[in-house]
Amino acid sequence: MDILVRNVKPETKRALAEKASAQGRSLQAELLDVLEQAAAQPLAPPKRRNLRLAVGASMGESTWSRDEIYEAGR
């Protein structure tokens, strides 16, 4: 399978070509090795996001207490 990567910075291409040359291989072989190593890495768990609750004025009584809202997220 072929993969095309556009908009690679010239300095990035140059650095990869230098690494490839130092290893005695082609740029294509270097890129294939980089991709295979990246694919072999385990996925990092998604980062937990902190959410904020925006509270507005209510015309009636709230059915949830502040403590219930904050305890539910723990």
BELZI-V735398 format. One record per residue. N is the residue number from 1. PSI is psi in radians with two decimals (999 if undefined). D_FIRST is the distance of its C-alpha to the first C-alpha in Angstrom with 2 decimals. Layout:
N&PSI&D_FIRST, N&PSI&D_FIRST
//
This chain:
1&2.46&0.00, 2&2.52&3.77, 3&2.32&6.71, 4&2.22&10.16, 5&2.10&13.22, 6&2.81&16.51, 7&0.62&20.06, 8&2.28&19.70, 9&2.47&23.31, 10&-0.67&24.34, 11&-0.54&25.92, 12&-0.80&22.80, 13&-0.74&20.84, 14&-0.77&23.94, 15&-0.73&24.30, 16&-0.68&20.77, 17&-0.67&21.35, 18&-0.73&24.70, 19&-0.74&23.37, 20&-0.80&20.86, 21&-0.71&23.80, 22&-0.50&26.05, 23&-0.08&23.73, 24&0.60&23.55, 25&2.98&19.83, 26&2.86&17.64, 27&-0.70&16.61, 28&-0.77&12.90, 29&-0.66&13.97, 30&-0.80&16.13, 31&-0.70&13.64, 32&-0.73&11.35, 33&-0.75&14.72, 34&-0.79&15.82, 35&-0.73&12.94, 36&-0.69&13.45, 37&-0.72&17.17, 38&-0.71&17.06, 39&-0.47&15.23, 40&-0.28&17.89, 41&2.41&20.72, 42&2.64&22.67, 43&2.39&22.99, 44&2.48&26.26, 45&2.58&28.70, 46&2.52&29.28, 47&2.42&32.21, 48&2.26&35.40, 49&2.44&36.73, 50&2.15&40.43, 51&2.56&41.67, 52&2.49&44.98, 53&2.10&47.28, 54&2.18&48.95, 55&2.27&52.38, 56&3.08&54.39, 57&2.48&57.91, 58&2.49&58.63, 59&-0.23&61.52, 60&-2.92&61.81, 61&2.54&61.46, 62&2.47&58.16, 63&-0.15&57.13, 64&2.47&55.16, 65&2.80&56.63, 66&-0.74&55.00, 67&-0.69&54.86, 68&-0.71&53.11, 69&-0.83&50.39, 70&-0.56&49.75, 71&-0.51&50.06, 72&-0.49&47.47, 73&-0.04&44.74, 74&999&45.51
//
